[in-house]
Amino acid sequence: MRLERDVPIGPMTTYRVGGAAALFIHVESEADVAEACAIVAERGVDVLVVGKGSNLLVADEGFDGLAVMLGDAFADVRIDDATVTAGGAAFLPVVARRTAAAALTGFEWAVGVPGSVGGAVRMNAGGHGSDMAAVVARVRVVDLATGDDGWMAASALAFGYRRSSIGPTQLVLEAELSLGAGDRAAADAEINEIVRWRRENQPGGQNAGSVFTNPPGDSAGRLIDATGCRGLRVGSAVVSEKHANFFIADPGGRAADVRALMTTVQQRVQAAHGVWLEPETRLVGFANPRVELES
């Protein structure tokens, strides 16, 4: 493992905008994990686990800390009957298709989530009526700040809607999933239907999926649409015409424009409906990650 400086991490995200991390390490082995722990302990820096970058917006000014990315050595998927052990860097759609091919059910929904297993555990990713909380049995977590390394039961993860107890310095190296015995043809058919639905209902381009979490009993996309924000543009960022809870960044655009668009939409929805939309997108390197309604 080599510690690098001023590595652009904005282009590693699905928004493909934003700046560099002051420090960056690519973890490719267990020895690298130990070395990463030593670096964090020695320098006392803030830590960002990048994953697949599908839920991050990095400020144009970058991240003044250590960005960590797991390599392919942590992307293995092992299947033993209905128990699946997936590395933290495993790509969710790959795990979904592998488990369907093994005639297992319960993870088909993940084919439409372009993230890593580790990131999905941290944010309790989900869709199509299920989420990680429904399938995770336990996870192996290393705390880069303390060096603690061990397995945590799902009951210790405090799963909630798009959240868990996994902290910023904790690195999910493996997740053990408990799935059900199913029918391969049925699982493949469900995967194909999810892929079809997403292509028809969600936009392409440079985006990070749902920008805001759904408020209780409602849909963030519905509220944004009802406020007249579909197609709203701020600089190089625009609310998708296809799905109002997806924001698209122009090629060569600015993270500041995406952030400003988020704030504008939050304020307009608050003014029109009395609901403050909470970001599902993680904001990295911004001076004020939460901007309240202007008085």
DOTORZA-134106 format. One line per 3 residues: for each residue x, y, z of N, C-alpha, C. Coordinates in Angstrom, 2 decimals, padded with zeros to 5 digits. Example, Ala and Ser with C-alpha at 12.3 -4.5 7.8 and 13.67 -1.06 7.14 Angstrom:
<nodes>
013.19:-005.69:007.80:012.30:-004.50:007.80:013.20:-003.30:007.80 | 012.85:-002.25:007.08:013.67:-001.06:007.14:012.90:000.03:007.87
</nodes>
This chain:
<nodes>
000.85:-001.19:000.00:000.00:000.00:000.00:000.88:001.24:000.00 | 000.49:002.23:-000.79:001.25:003.47:-000.84:000.33:004.63:-000.47 | 000.78:005.43:000.48:000.02:006.62:000.88:000.24:007.70:-000.18
-000.85:008.16:-000.77:-000.77:009.18:-001.81:-001.34:010.50:-001.31 | -000.93:011.58:-001.96:-001.39:012.91:-001.57:-002.15:013.57:-002.72 | -003.14:014.37:-002.34:-003.90:015.18:-003.30:-004.43:014.35:-004.47
-005.12:013.28:-004.13:-005.70:012.40:-005.14:-007.14:012.83:-005.42 | -007.50:013.13:-006.67:-008.88:013.53:-006.98:-009.85:012.38:-006.68 | -010.77:012.61:-005.75:-011.76:011.58:-005.43:-013.15:011.95:-005.97
-013.36:013.23:-006.30:-014.63:013.61:-006.91:-014.92:012.80:-008.17 | -013.93:012.63:-009.07:-014.15:011.83:-010.27:-014.40:010.35:-009.98 | -014.11:009.88:-008.77:-014.38:008.49:-008.41:-015.84:008.28:-008.04
-016.58:009.36:-007.82:-017.99:009.25:-007.46:-018.84:009.21:-008.72 | -020.10:008.83:-008.57:-020.97:008.77:-009.74:-021.44:010.15:-010.19 | -021.30:011.16:-009.34:-021.53:012.54:-009.79:-020.38:013.00:-010.69
-019.18:012.46:-010.44:-017.96:012.78:-011.19:-017.59:014.26:-011.13 | -017.95:014.90:-010.03:-017.53:016.28:-009.77:-016.94:016.34:-008.38 | -016.19:017.39:-008.10:-015.60:017.55:-006.78:-014.10:017.43:-006.79
-013.49:017.70:-005.64:-012.05:017.83:-005.54:-011.31:016.60:-005.06 | -010.14:016.88:-004.47:-009.19:015.83:-004.10:-009.19:015.58:-002.60 | -008.71:014.39:-002.22:-008.45:014.08:-000.83:-007.01:014.42:-000.52
-006.78:015.02:000.65:-005.41:015.37:001.04:-004.54:014.13:001.09 | -005.12:013.01:001.59:-004.40:011.74:001.67:-005.30:010.64:001.12 | -004.70:009.63:000.51:-005.49:008.54:-000.09:-004.72:007.25:000.02
-005.44:006.17:000.38:-004.82:004.84:000.38:-005.78:003.84:-000.25 | -005.21:002.93:-001.01:-005.95:001.86:-001.65:-005.59:000.58:-000.91 | -006.54:000.02:-000.18:-006.28:-001.13:000.69:-006.46:-002.41:-000.11
-005.36:-003.19:-000.23:-005.38:-004.39:-001.07:-005.12:-005.68:-000.30 | -004.88:-005.57:001.01:-004.57:-006.78:001.78:-004.84:-006.53:003.25 | -004.81:-007.61:004.04:-004.97:-007.48:005.48:-003.83:-006.64:006.06
-002.63:-006.78:005.51:-001.50:-005.97:005.98:-001.76:-004.49:005.73 | -002.38:-004.19:004.60:-002.72:-002.80:004.30:-003.73:-002.24:005.30 | -004.66:-003.09:005.76:-005.63:-002.65:006.76:-004.89:-002.23:008.03
-003.93:-003.04:008.47:-003.15:-002.72:009.66:-002.36:-001.43:009.46 | -001.81:-001.25:008.27:-001.04:-000.03:007.99:-001.94:001.19:007.98 | -003.16:001.05:007.45:-004.12:002.15:007.45:-004.47:002.55:008.88
-004.64:001.56:009.76:-004.91:001.85:011.17:-003.77:002.65:011.77 | -002.53:002.26:011.45:-001.36:002.95:011.99:-001.31:004.41:011.51 | -001.67:004.62:010.25:-001.65:005.99:009.70:-002.67:006.86:010.41
-003.88:006.33:010.61:-004.93:007.11:011.27:-004.55:007.39:012.71 | -003.99:006.39:013.40:-003.60:006.59:014.79:-002.48:007.61:014.91 | -001.54:007.58:013.96:-000.39:008.48:014.01:-000.77:009.91:013.67
-001.63:010.07:012.67:-001.92:011.41:012.17:-003.20:012.02:012.75 | -004.10:011.18:013.27:-005.34:011.69:013.83:-006.22:012.42:012.83 | -006.22:011.97:011.59:-006.96:012.65:010.52:-008.40:012.12:010.43
-009.27:012.94:009.83:-010.61:012.47:009.50:-010.51:011.40:008.43 | -011.46:010.49:008.43:-011.44:009.35:007.50:-012.70:009.36:006.64 | -012.52:009.08:005.36:-013.63:008.88:004.44:-013.44:007.56:003.73
-014.41:006.65:003.87:-014.38:005.40:003.12:-015.17:005.64:001.83 | -014.50:005.50:000.69:-015.09:005.91:-000.59:-016.05:004.88:-001.15 | -015.77:003.60:-001.05:-016.64:002.60:-001.66:-016.70:002.78:-003.17
-017.90:002.64:-003.73:-018.09:002.85:-005.17:-018.41:004.30:-005.50 | -018.50:005.15:-004.47:-018.75:006.57:-004.72:-020.14:006.88:-005.23 | -021.09:005.96:-005.01:-022.42:006.14:-005.59:-023.37:006.90:-004.69
-022.89:007.34:-003.53:-023.76:008.10:-002.62:-023.03:009.28:-002.02 | -022.00:009.78:-002.73:-021.16:010.85:-002.20:-021.18:012.07:-003.11 | -021.16:013.24:-002.49:-020.90:014.49:-003.20:-019.71:015.13:-002.50
-018.58:015.22:-003.21:-017.35:015.76:-002.66:-017.23:017.23:-003.04 | -016.97:018.07:-002.08:-016.84:019.51:-002.34:-015.72:019.79:-003.34 | -015.87:020.86:-004.08:-014.84:021.24:-005.05:-013.51:021.49:-004.36
-013.56:021.93:-003.10:-012.34:022.18:-002.33:-011.69:020.89:-001.86 | -012.41:019.78:-001.98:-011.88:018.49:-001.63:-012.11:018.12:-000.17 | -011.41:017.08:000.26:-011.55:016.52:001.61:-010.21:016.58:002.30
-010.15:017.30:003.42:-008.89:017.50:004.14:-008.69:016.37:005.15 | -008.55:015.17:004.65:-008.37:014.01:005.51:-007.86:012.85:004.70 | -008.12:011.63:005.21:-007.66:010.42:004.56:-008.83:009.69:003.91
-008.78:009.51:002.61:-009.78:008.72:001.89:-009.26:007.30:001.73 | -010.12:006.33:002.02:-009.75:004.92:001.99:-010.65:004.18:000.99 | -010.03:003.38:000.14:-010.80:002.58:-000.81:-010.33:001.13:-000.74
-011.28:000.22:-000.57:-010.96:-001.21:-000.58:-010.72:-001.69:-002.00 | -009.72:-002.54:-002.17:-009.41:-003.09:-003.48:-010.10:-004.41:-003.75 | -009.75:-005.01:-004.87:-010.41:-006.24:-005.33:-010.21:-007.42:-004.38
-009.18:-007.37:-003.55:-008.97:-008.45:-002.60:-010.13:-008.58:-001.62 | -010.92:-007.50:-001.51:-012.07:-007.50:-000.60:-013.39:-007.50:-001.38 | -013.37:-008.08:-002.57:-014.57:-008.12:-003.40:-015.07:-009.54:-003.64
-014.51:-010.51:-002.95:-014.91:-011.91:-003.14:-016.34:-012.15:-002.67 | -017.00:-013.11:-003.30:-018.33:-013.55:-002.89:-018.29:-015.07:-002.72 | -018.58:-015.54:-001.52:-018.58:-016.97:-001.23:-019.99:-017.41:-000.83
-020.43:-018.52:-001.40:-021.78:-019.00:-001.14:-021.71:-020.40:-000.53 | -022.33:-020.55:000.63:-022.38:-021.83:001.32:-023.83:-022.07:001.73 | -024.51:-022.92:000.95:-025.96:-023.11:001.13:-026.66:-021.75:001.01
-027.37:-021.31:002.05:-028.08:-020.03:001.98:-027.32:-018.90:002.64 | -026.06:-019.17:003.03:-025.23:-018.14:003.65:-024.25:-017.59:002.61 | -024.24:-016.28:002.45:-023.38:-015.62:001.48:-022.45:-014.69:002.23
-021.15:-014.84:002.00:-020.16:-013.95:002.60:-019.56:-013.11:001.49 | -019.79:-011.80:001.57:-019.34:-010.89:000.51:-018.37:-009.87:001.09 | -017.29:-009.62:000.36:-016.32:-008.61:000.78:-016.92:-007.22:000.74
-016.36:-006.33:001.53:-016.88:-004.97:001.59:-016.82:-004.23:000.28 | -015.90:-004.63:-000.62:-015.78:-003.97:-001.92:-016.62:-004.64:-003.00 | -017.31:-005.73:-002.66:-018.13:-006.42:-003.66:-019.22:-005.49:-004.18
-019.47:-005.57:-005.48:-020.45:-004.71:-006.15:-021.83:-005.32:-005.98 | -022.78:-004.56:-005.46:-024.09:-005.11:-005.14:-024.76:-005.82:-006.32 | -024.78:-005.25:-007.53:-025.42:-005.97:-008.64:-024.76:-007.33:-008.92
-023.45:-007.43:-008.73:-022.76:-008.70:-008.92:-023.22:-009.72:-007.89 | -023.32:-009.28:-006.63:-023.78:-010.18:-005.57:-025.22:-010.62:-005.84 | -026.05:-009.69:-006.30:-027.44:-010.02:-006.61:-027.53:-011.10:-007.69
-026.75:-010.96:-008.73:-026.80:-011.93:-009.83:-026.17:-013.26:-009.43 | -025.11:-013.22:-008.62:-024.48:-014.47:-008.17:-025.43:-015.26:-007.28 | -026.13:-014.56:-006.39:-027.04:-015.27:-005.49:-028.26:-015.80:-006.24
-028.74:-015.05:-007.22:-029.86:-015.55:-008.03:-029.44:-016.79:-008.81 | -028.21:-016.78:-009.34:-027.72:-017.94:-010.08:-027.58:-019.17:-009.19 | -027.42:-018.93:-007.88:-027.33:-020.04:-006.93:-028.70:-020.43:-006.38
-029.75:-019.91:-007.02:-031.13:-020.21:-006.63:-031.44:-019.75:-005.20 | -030.88:-018.59:-004.85:-031.18:-017.98:-003.55:-032.05:-016.75:-003.77 | -032.88:-016.44:-002.80:-033.76:-015.30:-002.92:-033.60:-014.38:-001.71
-033.91:-013.10:-001.91:-033.81:-012.12:-000.84:-032.87:-010.98:-001.14 | -032.08:-011.13:-002.24:-031.12:-010.07:-002.57:-031.32:-009.55:-004.00 | -032.41:-009.93:-004.63:-032.64:-009.49:-006.01:-032.70:-007.97:-006.12
-033.28:-007.32:-005.11:-033.46:-005.87:-005.12:-032.15:-005.12:-005.34 | -031.02:-005.72:-004.90:-029.74:-005.03:-004.92:-029.15:-004.90:-006.32 | -029.76:-005.55:-007.31:-029.23:-005.44:-008.68:-029.31:-004.01:-009.20
-030.20:-003.21:-008.64:-030.35:-001.83:-009.11:-029.63:-000.80:-008.27 | -028.79:-001.24:-007.32:-028.08:-000.30:-006.44:-026.59:-000.34:-006.77 | -026.06:000.71:-007.39:-024.67:000.66:-007.87:-023.64:000.99:-006.81
-023.72:000.29:-005.67:-022.79:000.56:-004.59:-022.06:-000.69:-004.15 | -021.23:-000.54:-003.12:-020.49:-001.65:-002.56:-021.24:-002.24:-001.38 | -020.88:-003.46:-001.01:-021.51:-004.10:000.14:-021.23:-003.31:001.42
-019.98:-002.84:001.59:-019.65:-002.08:002.77:-020.45:-000.80:002.90 | -020.55:-000.06:001.79:-021.34:001.16:001.80:-022.80:000.88:002.04 | -023.28:-000.22:001.48:-024.70:-000.58:001.65:-025.01:-000.92:003.09
-024.06:-001.56:003.79:-024.27:-001.85:005.20:-024.33:-000.55:005.99 | -023.39:000.35:005.71:-023.34:001.59:006.49:-024.62:002.39:006.36 | -025.16:002.49:005.15:-026.36:003.33:004.97:-027.64:002.51:004.94
-027.54:001.21:005.20:-028.70:000.34:005.09:-029.42:000.58:003.77 | -028.68:000.40:002.70:-029.23:000.60:001.36:-030.40:-000.35:001.13 | -031.31:000.08:000.28:-032.45:-000.77:000.00:-033.21:-000.31:-001.23
-034.26:-001.04:-001.53:-035.10:-000.70:-002.66:-036.05:-001.85:-002.95 | -037.13:-001.54:-003.64:-038.09:-002.56:-004.07:-038.57:-003.42:-002.91 | -038.81:-002.75:-001.77:-039.42:-003.42:-000.64:-038.50:-004.15:000.31
-037.19:-004.01:000.13:-036.27:-004.67:001.04:-035.05:-003.79:001.28 | -034.16:-004.25:002.17:-032.94:-003.50:002.45:-031.91:-004.43:003.08 | -030.74:-003.87:003.41:-029.67:-004.69:003.98:-030.07:-005.27:005.33
-030.84:-004.51:006.11:-031.25:-004.99:007.43:-032.00:-006.31:007.36 | -032.65:-006.56:006.23:-033.46:-007.78:006.09:-032.60:-009.01:005.83 | -031.34:-008.83:005.45:-030.52:-009.97:005.04:-029.19:-010.10:005.77
-028.72:-009.04:006.40:-027.42:-009.09:007.07:-027.52:-009.90:008.36 | -026.63:-010.87:008.50:-026.54:-011.65:009.75:-025.47:-011.06:010.66 | -024.31:-010.73:010.07:-023.24:-010.12:010.84:-022.24:-009.50:009.86
-021.38:-008.63:010.37:-020.38:-007.97:009.53:-019.05:-007.93:010.27 | -017.99:-008.01:009.49:-016.65:-007.82:010.06:-016.24:-006.37:009.87 | -015.94:-005.72:010.98:-015.65:-004.28:010.96:-014.30:-004.02:011.61
-013.49:-003.18:010.95:-012.24:-002.69:011.54:-012.40:-001.20:011.79 | -012.10:-000.78:013.01:-012.10:000.65:013.31:-010.70:001.18:013.07 | -010.54:002.01:012.06:-009.21:002.50:011.69:-008.62:003.41:012.76
-009.47:003.96:013.62:-008.98:004.86:014.67:-008.46:004.10:015.88 | -009.03:002.94:016.15:-008.65:002.20:017.37:-007.95:000.89:017.07 | -008.10:000.39:015.84:-007.54:-000.91:015.49:-008.42:-002.08:015.85
-009.55:-001.83:016.49:-010.47:-002.92:016.84:-010.95:-003.62:015.58 | -010.93:-004.94:015.62:-011.26:-005.75:014.45:-012.08:-006.95:014.92 | -013.30:-007.07:014.43:-014.12:-008.20:014.83:-015.46:-008.22:014.14
-016.21:-009.28:014.41:-017.52:-009.45:013.81:-018.59:-008.82:014.71 | -019.54:-008.14:014.09:-020.66:-007.53:014.80:-021.95:-008.16:014.29 | -022.81:-008.56:015.22:-024.10:-009.12:014.84:-024.99:-008.00:014.30
-025.93:-008.36:013.45:-026.84:-007.37:012.88:-027.56:-006.58:013.97 | -027.84:-007.24:015.09:-028.55:-006.58:016.18:-027.76:-005.43:016.79 | -026.43:-005.42:016.57:-025.58:-004.37:017.11:-025.40:-003.20:016.15
-025.98:-003.29:014.96:-025.76:-002.28:013.93:-026.78:-001.17:013.94 | -027.82:-001.27:014.77:-028.83:-000.22:014.91:-029.37:000.21:013.55 | -029.73:-000.76:012.71:-030.25:-000.43:011.39:-031.54:000.38:011.50
-031.63:001.39:010.66:-032.84:002.17:010.51:-032.98:002.56:009.06 | -033.91:003.44:008.76:-034.11:003.85:007.36:-032.88:004.60:006.86 | -032.14:003.97:005.97:-030.94:004.52:005.34:-029.89:004.93:006.37
-029.75:004.12:007.42:-028.72:004.42:008.42:-028.36:003.15:009.19 | -027.20:003.22:009.84:-026.75:002.17:010.76:-025.82:002.82:011.76 | -025.28:002.01:012.66:-024.35:002.55:013.67:-022.91:002.58:013.17
-022.65:002.14:011.94:-021.28:002.15:011.42:-020.80:003.59:011.32 | -019.66:003.89:011.96:-019.14:005.25:012.00:-018.14:005.54:010.89 | -017.71:006.79:010.78:-016.84:007.21:009.67:-015.47:006.54:009.67
-014.97:006.12:010.83:-013.65:005.47:010.86:-013.75:003.96:010.77 | -014.97:003.42:010.68:-015.15:001.97:010.65:-015.24:001.47:009.21 | -014.47:000.45:008.93:-014.36:-000.11:007.59:-014.99:-001.50:007.59
-016.02:-001.68:006.77:-016.68:-002.98:006.66:-015.89:-003.84:005.68 | -015.24:-004.88:006.20:-014.41:-005.74:005.36:-015.20:-006.89:004.76 | -016.19:-007.40:005.52:-017.01:-008.51:005.04:-018.41:-008.40:005.62
-019.37:-008.95:004.90:-020.73:-009.05:005.41:-021.25:-010.46:005.15 | -021.84:-011.04:006.16:-022.46:-012.35:006.03:-023.96:-012.16:005.87 | -024.50:-012.63:004.75:-025.91:-012.46:004.43:-026.64:-013.78:004.59
-027.83:-013.72:005.12:-028.66:-014.92:005.28:-029.83:-014.81:004.31 | -029.81:-015.64:003.27:-030.83:-015.59:002.23:-031.71:-016.83:002.30 | -032.70:-016.88:001.44:-033.61:-018.01:001.43:-033.43:-018.87:000.20
-033.79:-020.13:000.32:-033.77:-021.01:-000.85:-034.90:-020.61:-001.79 | -034.57:-020.52:-003.07:-035.58:-020.08:-004.03:-035.46:-020.82:-005.34 | -035.99:-020.20:-006.37:-035.98:-020.78:-007.72:-035.19:-019.86:-008.62
-034.21:-020.40:-009.33:-033.34:-019.55:-010.14:-034.13:-018.78:-011.21 | -035.03:-019.45:-011.86:-035.80:-018.78:-012.91:-036.60:-017.62:-012.34 | -037.20:-017.83:-011.17:-037.99:-016.76:-010.55:-037.10:-015.60:-010.12
-035.92:-015.92:-009.56:-034.99:-014.87:-009.13:-034.49:-014.08:-010.33 | -034.14:-014.78:-011.42:-033.69:-014.09:-012.63:-034.79:-013.21:-013.20 | -036.02:-013.68:-013.17:-037.15:-012.89:-013.69:-037.34:-011.63:-012.87
-037.19:-011.74:-011.55:-037.34:-010.56:-010.69:-036.23:-009.55:-010.95 | -035.01:-010.06:-011.13:-033.89:-009.17:-011.45:-034.14:-008.45:-012.76 | -034.58:-009.17:-013.77:-034.85:-008.55:-015.06:-035.94:-007.48:-014.96
-036.95:-007.73:-014.13:-038.02:-006.76:-013.96:-037.51:-005.50:-013.25 | -036.66:-005.67:-012.25:-036.10:-004.52:-011.55:-035.24:-003.68:-012.48 | -034.41:-004.34:-013.29:-033.57:-003.63:-014.25:-034.44:-002.87:-015.25
-035.50:-003.53:-015.75:-036.40:-002.86:-016.70:-037.06:-001.64:-016.07 | -037.57:-001.80:-014.84:-038.25:-000.70:-014.16:-037.32:000.48:-013.95 | -036.11:000.22:-013.54:-035.18:001.31:-013.27:-034.79:002.04:-014.56
-034.63:001.29:-015.64:-034.30:001.95:-016.90:-035.43:002.85:-017.37 | -036.66:002.43:-017.10:-037.81:003.21:-017.54:-038.10:004.40:-016.63 | -037.75:004.30:-015.36:-038.18:005.31:-014.40:-037.08:006.15:-013.79
-035.83:005.78:-014.03:-034.73:006.55:-013.43:-033.78:007.02:-014.53 | -033.21:008.21:-014.35:-032.37:008.78:-015.41:-030.96:008.21:-015.41 | -030.29:008.38:-016.52:-028.87:008.09:-016.60:-028.09:009.36:-016.28
-026.89:009.46:-016.82:-026.09:010.66:-016.59:-025.37:010.61:-015.26 | -024.75:011.71:-014.90:-023.94:011.81:-013.70:-024.83:012.13:-012.51 | -025.24:011.08:-011.78:-026.09:011.27:-010.62:-025.73:010.26:-009.55
-026.28:010.45:-008.35:-025.99:009.55:-007.24:-027.26:008.93:-006.70 | -028.22:008.69:-007.57:-029.47:008.09:-007.12:-030.30:009.08:-006.33 | -031.10:008.58:-005.42:-032.00:009.44:-004.65:-031.20:010.45:-003.84
-031.54:011.72:-004.00:-030.83:012.79:-003.29:-031.30:012.89:-001.85 | -032.61:012.75:-001.64:-033.19:012.90:-000.30:-033.90:011.61:000.12 | -033.90:011.36:001.43:-034.69:010.24:001.94:-036.16:010.60:001.90
-037.01:009.60:001.84:-038.44:009.84:001.84:-038.91:010.20:003.25 | -039.65:011.30:003.40:-040.20:011.62:004.72:-041.29:010.61:005.08 | -041.59:010.45:006.35:-042.60:009.46:006.76:-043.91:009.64:006.02
-044.38:008.58:005.38:-045.67:008.61:004.73:-045.73:009.35:003.42 | -044.58:009.74:002.88:-044.59:010.50:001.63:-043.36:010.14:000.80 | -043.25:010.76:-000.35:-042.14:010.53:-001.26:-041.43:011.85:-001.52
-040.11:011.84:-001.37:-039.34:013.06:-001.65:-039.53:013.49:-003.09 | -039.53:012.52:-004.02:-039.73:012.87:-005.42:-041.08:013.53:-005.67 | -042.13:013.05:-005.01:-043.46:013.63:-005.19:-043.49:015.07:-004.68
-042.87:015.30:-003.51:-042.85:016.64:-002.94:-042.07:017.62:-003.83 | -040.93:017.16:-004.34:-040.12:018.03:-005.21:-040.89:018.36:-006.48 | -041.55:017.35:-007.05:-042.34:017.55:-008.27:-043.51:018.49:-008.01
-044.21:018.28:-006.87:-045.37:019.09:-006.54:-045.00:020.55:-006.28 | -043.74:020.79:-005.94:-043.27:022.15:-005.68:-042.84:022.84:-006.97 | -042.87:022.11:-008.08:-042.51:022.70:-009.38:-041.03:022.73:-009.64
-040.27:021.81:-008.99:-038.82:021.84:-009.13:-038.29:020.90:-010.22 | -039.16:020.10:-010.82:-038.68:019.22:-011.89:-038.08:020.07:-013.01 | -036.84:019.78:-013.40:-036.16:020.56:-014.43:-035.47:021.80:-013.92
-035.56:022.08:-012.63:-034.91:023.26:-012.05:-033.40:023.14:-012.18 | -032.76:024.21:-012.62:-031.31:024.19:-012.81:-030.64:025.26:-011.96 | -029.51:024.88:-011.37:-028.61:025.81:-010.71:-027.22:025.58:-011.29
-026.77:026.49:-012.12:-025.46:026.33:-012.74:-025.35:025.05:-013.53 | -024.43:024.18:-013.13:-024.16:022.94:-013.87:-024.92:021.74:-013.31 | -025.95:021.98:-012.49:-026.72:020.89:-011.90:-028.21:021.12:-012.15
-028.94:020.02:-012.39:-030.35:020.13:-012.74:-031.14:018.98:-012.11 | -032.38:019.29:-011.70:-033.29:018.26:-011.22:-033.77:017.46:-012.44 | -033.67:016.16:-012.37:-034.03:015.33:-013.52:-035.49:015.51:-013.92
-035.72:015.53:-015.21:-037.09:015.58:-015.74:-037.76:014.20:-015.61 | -036.95:013.16:-015.46:-037.48:011.80:-015.42:-037.87:011.38:-014.01 | -037.09:011.82:-013.02:-037.36:011.49:-011.62:-036.87:012.66:-010.78
-037.80:013.33:-010.09:-037.48:014.59:-009.43:-036.54:014.44:-008.24 | -036.34:013.23:-007.72:-035.41:013.06:-006.61:-034.03:012.62:-007.09 | -033.79:012.77:-008.39:-032.46:012.54:-008.96:-031.96:013.88:-009.51
-030.75:014.26:-009.14:-030.14:015.47:-009.67:-028.99:015.06:-010.58 | -028.86:015.74:-011.70:-027.85:015.41:-012.69:-026.78:016.50:-012.72 | -025.51:016.10:-012.68:-024.41:017.04:-012.80:-023.89:017.02:-014.24
-023.68:018.21:-014.79:-023.13:018.30:-016.14:-021.68:017.82:-016.16 | -021.22:017.24:-017.26:-019.81:016.91:-017.39:-018.97:018.18:-017.18 | -017.94:018.08:-016.37:-017.11:019.24:-016.07:-017.77:020.23:-015.12
-018.87:019.82:-014.48:-019.61:020.72:-013.60:-018.96:020.89:-012.24 | -019.69:021.56:-011.34:-019.17:021.88:-010.02:-020.03:021.25:-008.93 | -019.36:020.70:-007.91:-020.08:020.16:-006.77:-020.87:021.25:-006.06
-020.34:022.47:-006.07:-021.04:023.58:-005.41:-022.41:023.81:-006.03 | -022.54:023.57:-007.32:-023.84:023.75:-007.98:-024.82:022.67:-007.54 | -024.34:021.42:-007.41:-025.20:020.34:-006.93:-025.66:020.66:-005.51
-024.74:021.12:-004.68:-025.08:021.45:-003.29:-026.07:022.61:-003.24 | -025.87:023.63:-004.08:-026.78:024.77:-004.10:-028.16:024.35:-004.58 | -028.21:023.42:-005.54:-029.50:022.92:-006.01:-030.21:022.15:-004.90
-029.47:021.36:-004.13:-030.07:020.65:-003.01:-030.69:021.63:-002.02 | -029.94:022.68:-001.69:-030.43:023.66:-000.72:-031.67:024.38:-001.24 | -031.63:024.77:-002.51:-032.78:025.46:-003.11:-034.03:024.59:-003.06
-033.88:023.31:-003.41:-035.02:022.40:-003.38:-035.51:022.20:-001.95 | -034.61:022.03:-001.02:-035.00:021.88:000.39:-035.83:023.08:000.86 | -035.35:024.25:000.53:-036.02:025.47:000.99:-037.39:025.64:000.33
-037.48:025.31:-000.95:-038.77:025.46:-001.64:-039.79:024.45:-001.13 | -039.35:023.21:-000.91:-040.27:022.19:-000.39:-040.71:022.56:001.03 | -039.78:023.05:001.83:-040.13:023.48:003.20:-041.18:024.59:003.16
-040.95:025.57:002.30:-041.88:026.70:002.22:-043.25:026.27:001.72 | -043.28:025.33:000.78:-044.56:024.93:000.17:-045.30:023.88:000.99 | -044.56:022.97:001.65:-045.21:021.82:002.27:-044.88:021.65:003.76
-043.99:022.50:004.29:-043.63:022.37:005.69:-042.79:021.15:006.01 | -042.12:020.60:005.00:-041.28:019.40:005.18:-039.84:019.74:004.80 | -038.93:019.47:005.72:-037.50:019.65:005.42:-036.94:018.31:004.96
-036.52:018.25:003.71:-036.00:017.01:003.16:-034.58:016.74:003.67 | -034.36:015.53:004.16:-033.05:015.15:004.67:-032.24:014.47:003.56 | -030.97:014.86:003.38:-030.16:014.27:002.32:-029.90:012.79:002.54
-030.05:012.02:001.48:-029.55:010.65:001.47:-028.12:010.65:000.97 | -027.81:011.62:000.10:-026.45:011.81:-000.39:-025.56:012.29:000.75 | -024.39:011.67:000.89:-023.42:012.10:001.90:-022.61:013.27:001.36
-022.57:014.33:002.12:-021.85:015.53:001.73:-020.47:015.52:002.38 | -019.43:015.61:001.54:-018.05:015.46:002.01:-017.26:016.73:001.74 | -016.68:017.29:002.79:-015.79:018.44:002.62:-016.48:019.78:002.58
-017.79:019.80:002.79:-018.51:021.07:002.80:-018.45:021.68:004.19 | -018.30:023.02:004.24:-018.16:023.71:005.52:-019.41:023.55:006.37 | -020.58:023.57:005.71:-021.84:023.45:006.43:-022.69:022.40:005.75
-022.58:021.13:006.16:-023.30:020.07:005.46:-024.81:020.17:005.57 | -025.32:020.88:006.56:-026.77:021.08:006.65:-027.06:022.56:006.60 | -027.84:022.99:005.64:-028.24:024.38:005.49:-029.71:024.48:005.83
-030.04:025.25:006.83:-031.43:025.37:007.24:-032.18:026.33:006.33 | -033.50:026.33:006.49:-034.35:027.23:005.73:-033.99:028.68:006.04 | -033.79:029.46:005.01:-033.48:030.87:005.21:-034.69:031.61:005.78
-034.44:032.50:006.71:-035.55:033.26:007.31:-035.93:034.44:006.43
</nodes>
